[in-house]
Amino acid sequence: MTTTIRSVKINPTETITTHDLNENSIGTDISAAIGCRMFDVVGLEDEIDLFVDDEGLINGSTLNLPATVLAHRLGRPTVIFGTAIAVSVTGDGETVGLTDAQLARIQESLAQKPDAGTVDKLVETLSPFPTVVSMLRNI
């Protein structure tokens, strides 16, 4: 029996969709969904992992502002380039499908404007991108 892993695919263009990954080919499915050769994992709060293109910055991928904001809001101030995939992780590090509560947390984090503290962290992290910083200061 094949088990699917419920995930959220976050494109830089703010297109956010649920996406099912095949448990038996998880690495291949993640690489294909992200469109990358190598991926990295960004661990977030609430046992949520964000899989991202490990070469996103150097291969010219677009800044993924929604995923960057999500990472900041969920405790990991980092900049993300290219498409990202959010999944759940067990205490043993096994990738599993998002729970309803995790999915709701992601959706709420992406739907709301960042609070002032998050905006300050974003401005600091994104300082090499003055156009984005200017936009953030006007939120």
LINLINBEL-V47894 format. One record per helix or strand of 2 or more residues. SS is the DSSP state (hx for helix, st for strand). FROM is the first residue (numbers start at 1). LEN is the number of residues. Records with the same first field share a line. If there is no record, write none. Layout:
SS->FROM-LEN  FROM-LEN
This chain:
st->4-7  16-7  39-6  48-6  84-6  95-2
hx->23-12  65-9  100-12  116-10  130-8
